[in-house]
Amino acid sequence: MNKASSSDANGRETDRKSRFSSMQQSELEALAVSAILEHRRLIAADEAVYQEWTRATEDPSISADVLKSLQEEYVARQRKSEVQQEELSEIIDALGYVPEVPLDNMNDGQTKP
């Protein structure tokens, strides 16, 4: 039974990869760059929500409802980022390398200019 489930999962994974594998390298590279930039934007937005949630947690005047709302928003954003990261990974796998991507005004110190 596990083997059948594994087969189903592999089938879906193969379908996804074939969707990107059939694309031309130039199209894949443009898609990868776009997905990387989107991922960076999502991370920055997630961080802003996290910082707001952290500040609100430390402020005793903030209601429990507001704290719960911020927490729920952060968790929802994390799920969205996870899905986007999985798609980005599939694109990179199909491309075969990580393309060079401009910093897009992000100074994380990890990417060479």
C-alpha positions in Angstrom: 0.0 0.0 0.0 2.9 2.4 0.8 4.3 1.5 -2.6 1.1 2.7 -4.3 1.0 5.9 -2.4 4.7 6.4 -3.2 3.8 5.8 -6.9 1.0 8.4 -6.8 3.3 10.9 -5.2 6.0 10.2 -7.7 3.5 10.5 -10.5 2.4 13.9 -9.3 6.0 15.0 -8.9 6.9 13.8 -12.4 4.0 15.7 -13.8 5.1 18.9 -12.2 8.7 18.4 -13.3 7.6 17.6 -16.9 5.6 20.9 -16.9 8.9 22.8 -16.4 11.1 20.3 -18.3 9.3 21.0 -21.5 10.1 24.7 -21.4 13.1 26.2 -23.2 16.1 27.0 -21.0 15.7 30.8 -21.6 12.1 30.6 -20.5 13.0 28.5 -17.4 15.8 30.9 -16.5 13.4 33.9 -16.7 10.8 32.0 -14.7 13.5 31.0 -12.1 14.6 34.6 -11.7 11.1 35.8 -11.3 10.3 33.1 -8.7 13.5 34.0 -6.8 12.6 37.7 -6.7 9.1 36.8 -5.6 10.5 34.5 -2.9 12.7 37.4 -1.6 9.6 39.7 -1.5 7.6 37.1 0.4 10.4 36.7 2.9 10.7 40.5 3.4 6.9 40.8 3.9 6.9 37.8 6.3 9.7 39.4 8.3 7.7 42.6 8.6 4.7 40.8 9.9 6.8 38.8 12.3 8.5 42.0 13.6 5.0 43.6 14.1 3.8 40.4 15.9 6.9 40.5 18.1 6.5 44.1 19.0 2.8 43.6 19.7 3.6 40.7 22.0 5.8 42.9 24.1 3.1 45.7 24.3 0.7 45.0 27.2 -1.9 47.4 25.7 -2.3 45.2 22.6 -5.4 43.0 22.8 -5.3 39.2 22.6 -7.5 39.4 19.5 -4.9 41.6 17.7 -2.1 39.2 18.8 -4.0 36.2 17.5 -4.7 38.0 14.2 -1.0 38.8 13.7 -0.1 35.3 14.6 -2.6 33.8 12.1 -1.4 36.2 9.4 2.2 35.1 10.0 1.4 31.4 9.9 -0.7 31.9 6.7 2.2 33.7 5.1 4.6 30.9 6.1 2.4 28.4 4.4 2.3 30.5 1.3 6.0 30.9 1.3 6.5 27.1 1.7 4.3 26.4 -1.4 6.2 29.1 -3.4 9.5 27.6 -2.2 8.5 24.1 -3.4 7.6 25.5 -6.9 10.9 27.5 -7.0 12.8 24.3 -6.2 11.0 22.4 -9.0 11.9 25.2 -11.4 15.6 25.2 -10.3 15.7 21.4 -10.6 14.3 21.6 -14.2 16.8 24.4 -15.1 19.7 22.5 -13.5 21.3 25.5 -11.9 20.5 28.6 -9.9 20.6 31.7 -12.2 22.3 34.9 -11.2 19.7 37.2 -9.8 20.1 40.9 -9.0 20.0 41.9 -5.3 16.7 43.9 -5.9 17.7 46.4 -3.3 18.1 43.7 -0.6 21.3 43.9 1.4 21.5 40.5 3.0 25.2 40.2 2.6 24.9 36.7 1.3 24.7 37.3 -2.4 27.6 38.6 -4.4 26.8 41.7 -6.5 
